Amino acid sequence: MLPVRDIVRRPGEMREHRLTIPLAEQWGEGLVSVEKGEEVGLDVRLESVHEGILVSGTADGEYSGECGRCLTPITRPVEVEFQELFAYPSEEETDFEVQDDHVDLETLVRDAIVLSLPFQPVCQPDCPGLDPNTGERLTESAGAESPAPIDPRWSALRQITDQDGAAESRAAEKEES
């Protein structure tokens, strides 16, 4: 909650605030979230306009969780911009209102951060994930690659390619002699 008593109903007035807020609860669900106790930095500009208080700014923090492909723990920075008009109380219903000469930024900032979190986070853009047979991370077992097993339904094609390869090598031997 930020006090706005000094700029309420004074169009053209502006205040800027820089805050660091520790989270009282976890923000986000799924593979990544901003953990309880994590600090979120806010740079906020409050501008008085005829309809209410225009709030704009940026929020930054850090989310953590696990890669959606290989389940490696990840921690990444998150930074979002937000802007919303907190209307003066009136007969019309609005999502955000100035209440008791204060604006409550928690819902606005939480929604902006949570909506910016990746749905399928990855540890690196080309993360190959887990080996379906062994369950090991493919990045760790990449050196010991063995040929992929051939589906038995395609084995007849293997015989054709083997015959073509043998015919090509016989033709190359004839040309050499």
N, C-alpha and C positions, 0 to 999 in steps of 0.2 A: 504494500500500500504506500503510495506516495502522496504527500499532502499537496493540494493545489489551491488552498484557501487564498493565497496572495494573487492568483491569476484568474480565479473564477469570475466570469462575466466581465472580463476586461480584454476584449479582442485586441490582438496584436502583441500581447505580453507573452514572453517565452522564458522557460527555465530549462537548464540542462543538468542532468544528474549522471554520475558514474558510480555504480554499485557493484558489490560482489556479494552474492547471496548463496549460502549453503542450502542444499535441497533437504526438505524435511521428509520427502518420500521419493521413491524411484519414479522416474518419468520414462514411460515406454514399456512395451511388452515385446515378446518375441526374442529373436537372436541377439539384439543389442538394445541397450537402454542407457540412460544417464542415471547412475547409481545414487542412492540416498547418501547424503553427506557431501557429494561432489559440489564444487563451487561453480556457479554460473555468473559470468561477468555481464553487466548490462551498461550500455551507453544509451541514455534515454533523453529525448527532447519532448518537452511538454509545451504545446502552443495553444493559447486561448483563442477560440474562434466563436462566432455568433451561436453556433449550435451546441458547443461543448468544448471539450479539451481534446485536441489532436495529439495522440501519442505516437511517436515514431522512434526507431532506434535499432540497435543490434544486440544480440545475445550470443555469447560464446561459452563453450564448455567442452567437455570430453565425454564421448560415449564409449562403452566397453561391452564386450560380449564375445561371441565366437563366429568364426568364418562359416558361412553357409555351405561351403563345399568340403573343407577338410577339418572343420571343427577346432582349428587353432584359435587360442585366445587372441583377441584384437582390441586395441584401444586407438581411437581416432578423434581428432578435434571436430567440433561441429560449430558452425557459425551461421546465424540466420538474421534476416532483417524482418522487422514487423512494423505495421502502421495500422492504427485503429482510432476511430472517433469515439470518445466517451461522451455521450450526450448528457445534457442537463436533464434532470428528472422532469418528465412531462406525462401526458396522458398516453402517448405512444409507447409501445413496448420496444425496447432495443436490447441487443445482446450485452452491450457495455454501457454503463451509466456512471456519472460522477455521484458518489455516495458519501454524504457527510464530509464534503470538501476533500475527498480522497479519490484516487483512482487505484484499482486493484489490478496489478499487471500479471498476477500469477497465471490465470487462465490463458491470457493472450500469449505470454512467453512460452508456457508449457505446450500449448497447441502448436506454436510455430516450430519449436524444437522437435517435438515428437513426430510431426508430419515430415520433417526433413531427414529423419533417421532412415537409413537404407533398409528396404524390406528383405533383401537377400545380400547381406554384407559379405565381402570377400577380403582375405588377407592381402591379396595382390590381384591385379586385374586378370592375370592369366593363370590363376590357381587351378591346377588340374584336379584337385579333390582327392578322394580316397579310392584305392584299388578295390573293385567290387568283389574280388576273390579273397584277398588277404585282410582288407580293412586298414592297411597301412596307408600313410600319406604318400601319394605318388611323387611328390617332390623329394621325399627321402629315399624312396626305392627306385628312382629313375635310372640309376646306374646298373641295376641288376634286371634289366628288362628282358623278358623272354617273349618269343613270338606268341601272339594271341592264339588261343585254341580255335581251330576251324570248326564251324558248325557242320555237323555230319550231313546236313541237307545239301551243302555246297561241295561235298567231297568229289562228286563227279566232275565238277569244273576243274578241280585240282589236277585230275588225270589229264585233262585237255591241255592245261598250261604246261604240265610236265612234258607231254608229247611235243608241243610246240617248241619248248626250250631245247629238247634233244634234237629235233629236226634242224633248228638253227645252228646248233653246235656242229652237227654233221656237215652242214652246208659250208660253214666257216672252215672246217678241216679240209674239205675238198678244194676250196679256193686257195688255201695255203700250199697245197701240194701240186 
